[in-house]
Amino acid sequence: MNIEVFKTDVTTIVTANIIVSEIIKILPHAVVNFDLEDCDHILRVEANDICKDAIVKLLHQLDVEFEILE
């Protein structure tokens, strides 16, 4: 299982749910969640095959400010 972690500017559950839904459309077997209580508003994506470029493109399309955490 691979994990990608993103620091984001997402602050509302509504926005987080939209992003999670959109990621699941492109990665249907992924486990996707936000930790909005964390000061970095962390987005985690877990899947066997993660297309990081597709997630980055989607976040850009949704005007989400983010940083990939290594």
Summary of the structure (lengths in Angstrom):
residues: 70
radius of gyration: 10.8
end to end distance: 15.7
largest distance: 27.9
contacts: 186
relative contact order: 0.32
helix: 34%
strand: 31%
